[in-house]
Amino acid sequence: MITRSHVIQNVIPTGSTEFFWDAMFPRSLPSKVVIGLISQKAANGDYTGNPFNFSNMTNVTMKVNGVEIYGSPLSLDFGDNRNYTAAYVRLFEISDKWMKDLGLNIKLYDFGKGYTFIVFSLDPCDFQEDYLNLVRNGNARLEIRFGVATTETINCLCYYQSQAILTACDETRDIKIVEP
């Protein structure tokens, strides 16, 4: 069993107050998903501004077949209330760094200043063990709401991991990777 990594992206147009991304994954559902937002100018090579300053997200959720992953949307407030600790803790939990003497080099202060990565685990039982989950198919939908309409075009980047299986060598000694 090996873990395959993929990166896909979608565009959030200027003036958007909400963003919906249907049918995110072309094959089976992945095990882990990391969502990040970056300005399109920065993605195209402009170095003049901070590409990660997206502190006006207020609500993020991921649904599989119409059911929310964690039961309710992740509410965020990057203003004076600083209500983003749950998303920060989830980043550590899903990356298997929580309650360990390991870090991700993203401090809580930086996370609140726009260096925000939203993480979801789509495994039915995420025990952080090496076992093979059954292949799950379905429609994954990402929903993001903004407190203020976006002032520029934004790229929504999605990094996800899926499991694949190495099969035996064939007669030409080629190793096949089967991705469910």
C-alpha positions as CSV (number, residue, x, y, z in Angstrom):
1,M,0.0,0.0,0.0
2,I,1.3,3.4,-0.9
3,T,-0.1,6.9,-0.5
4,R,-0.6,8.9,-3.7
5,S,-0.6,12.7,-3.6
6,H,-2.6,14.9,-6.0
7,V,-3.1,18.7,-6.4
8,I,-6.1,20.2,-8.1
9,Q,-7.4,23.8,-8.3
10,N,-10.4,25.9,-9.0
11,V,-11.0,29.6,-9.4
12,I,-13.0,31.9,-7.2
13,P,-14.0,35.0,-9.2
14,T,-13.8,38.6,-7.9
15,G,-16.9,39.7,-6.0
16,S,-17.8,36.3,-4.6
17,T,-19.3,35.9,-1.2
18,E,-19.6,32.2,-1.5
19,F,-17.9,29.4,-3.4
20,F,-19.1,25.9,-4.2
21,W,-16.9,23.2,-5.7
22,D,-18.9,20.1,-6.7
23,A,-17.5,16.7,-7.8
24,M,-14.0,17.6,-6.6
25,F,-12.4,14.1,-7.0
26,P,-12.6,12.3,-10.3
27,R,-12.1,8.8,-8.9
28,S,-12.7,7.5,-5.4
29,L,-12.8,9.6,-2.3
30,P,-9.4,10.4,-0.8
31,S,-8.4,9.9,2.8
32,K,-7.1,13.4,3.6
33,V,-7.8,16.8,2.0
34,V,-6.0,20.2,2.5
35,I,-7.6,23.4,1.2
36,G,-5.6,26.6,0.7
37,L,-6.4,29.9,-0.9
38,I,-3.9,31.9,-2.9
39,S,-4.4,35.1,-5.0
40,Q,-4.3,34.5,-8.7
41,K,-1.8,37.2,-9.2
42,A,0.6,35.5,-6.8
43,A,0.0,32.2,-8.5
44,N,0.9,33.8,-11.8
45,G,4.3,35.1,-10.4
46,D,3.5,38.5,-8.8
47,Y,5.7,39.0,-5.7
48,T,4.4,42.3,-4.5
49,G,1.8,41.2,-2.0
50,N,1.0,38.5,0.5
51,P,-0.5,35.6,-1.4
52,F,-2.0,34.0,1.6
53,N,-4.0,36.8,3.2
54,F,-7.5,35.4,3.2
55,S,-8.8,36.4,6.6
56,N,-12.4,37.0,5.5
57,M,-13.5,33.3,5.3
58,T,-16.4,32.8,7.7
59,N,-17.6,29.3,7.0
60,V,-16.0,26.2,5.5
61,T,-17.6,22.8,5.1
62,M,-17.1,19.7,3.0
63,K,-20.0,17.4,2.2
64,V,-19.9,13.8,0.9
65,N,-23.1,12.8,-0.8
66,G,-24.9,15.7,0.9
67,V,-23.7,14.9,4.4
68,E,-21.3,17.2,6.2
69,I,-18.0,15.6,7.2
70,Y,-17.9,16.8,10.8
71,G,-21.7,17.3,11.3
72,S,-21.6,21.1,11.1
73,P,-19.7,23.8,9.2
74,L,-16.4,25.1,10.5
75,S,-17.1,28.7,11.6
76,L,-14.2,31.1,11.4
77,D,-13.7,34.6,12.7
78,F,-10.3,36.1,12.0
79,G,-11.3,39.5,13.5
80,D,-11.3,40.5,17.1
81,N,-13.0,37.4,18.3
82,R,-10.3,35.1,16.9
83,N,-12.5,32.1,16.5
84,Y,-10.3,29.8,14.4
85,T,-8.6,27.6,17.0
86,A,-10.8,24.6,16.1
87,A,-9.4,24.7,12.5
88,Y,-5.9,25.1,13.8
89,V,-6.2,22.1,16.1
90,R,-7.7,20.0,13.3
91,L,-4.7,20.9,11.1
92,F,-2.5,19.2,13.8
93,E,-4.8,16.3,14.4
94,I,-5.2,15.2,10.8
95,S,-1.5,15.7,10.1
96,D,-0.7,13.4,13.1
97,K,1.2,16.1,15.0
98,W,-1.3,16.8,17.8
99,M,-0.1,16.1,21.3
100,K,3.4,15.3,20.0
101,D,6.6,17.2,20.2
102,L,6.4,18.0,16.5
103,G,5.3,21.1,14.7
104,L,4.2,22.4,11.3
105,N,6.0,25.7,11.4
106,I,2.6,27.5,11.4
107,K,2.0,29.3,14.6
108,L,-1.5,30.1,15.8
109,Y,-0.8,33.8,15.3
110,D,0.2,33.2,11.7
111,F,-2.8,30.9,11.1
112,G,-5.0,33.8,12.2
113,K,-3.3,36.3,9.9
114,G,-4.2,34.5,6.7
115,Y,-1.8,31.6,6.5
116,T,-4.8,29.3,6.8
117,F,-5.0,25.7,5.6
118,I,-8.3,23.9,6.2
119,V,-7.9,20.2,6.6
120,F,-10.5,17.3,6.3
121,S,-10.2,13.6,6.9
122,L,-12.6,11.6,4.7
123,D,-11.7,8.2,6.3
124,P,-14.6,6.6,8.0
125,C,-12.4,5.7,11.0
126,D,-9.3,7.8,11.2
127,F,-7.1,5.9,13.7
128,Q,-3.8,7.0,12.1
129,E,-2.9,3.3,11.6
130,D,-1.6,1.6,8.5
131,Y,-4.7,-0.3,7.3
132,L,-6.4,-0.2,4.0
133,N,-9.8,1.4,3.9
134,L,-12.5,0.2,1.6
135,V,-12.8,2.2,-1.6
136,R,-15.5,4.9,-1.2
137,N,-17.1,6.6,-4.2
138,G,-19.2,9.6,-3.9
139,N,-19.7,13.3,-4.7
140,A,-17.6,15.6,-2.5
141,R,-18.6,19.2,-2.3
142,L,-16.6,22.1,-0.8
143,E,-18.4,25.2,0.4
144,I,-16.7,28.4,1.5
145,R,-18.4,31.6,2.6
146,F,-16.8,34.9,2.9
147,G,-17.7,37.8,5.2
148,V,-16.9,40.3,2.6
149,A,-17.0,39.9,-1.2
150,T,-13.6,38.9,-2.6
151,T,-11.7,41.9,-4.0
152,E,-9.5,39.8,-6.4
153,T,-9.6,36.5,-8.2
154,I,-8.5,33.6,-5.9
155,N,-7.2,30.2,-6.7
156,C,-8.6,27.5,-4.4
157,L,-5.9,24.8,-4.2
158,C,-6.7,21.3,-3.0
159,Y,-4.0,18.8,-2.0
160,Y,-5.4,15.3,-1.3
161,Q,-4.0,11.9,-0.5
162,S,-5.4,8.6,-1.7
163,Q,-4.3,5.0,-1.2
164,A,-3.0,2.9,-3.9
165,I,-1.9,-0.7,-4.1
166,L,1.3,-2.1,-5.6
167,T,0.6,-5.3,-7.5
168,A,3.1,-8.0,-8.5
169,C,5.5,-7.7,-11.3
170,D,4.3,-8.8,-14.7
171,E,6.3,-10.7,-17.3
172,T,8.3,-7.6,-18.3
173,R,9.1,-6.9,-14.6
174,D,7.0,-3.7,-14.6
175,I,5.4,-2.9,-11.2
176,K,1.8,-1.8,-11.5
177,I,0.2,0.7,-9.2
178,V,-3.6,0.2,-8.9
179,E,-5.4,3.3,-7.7
180,P,-9.0,2.3,-6.7
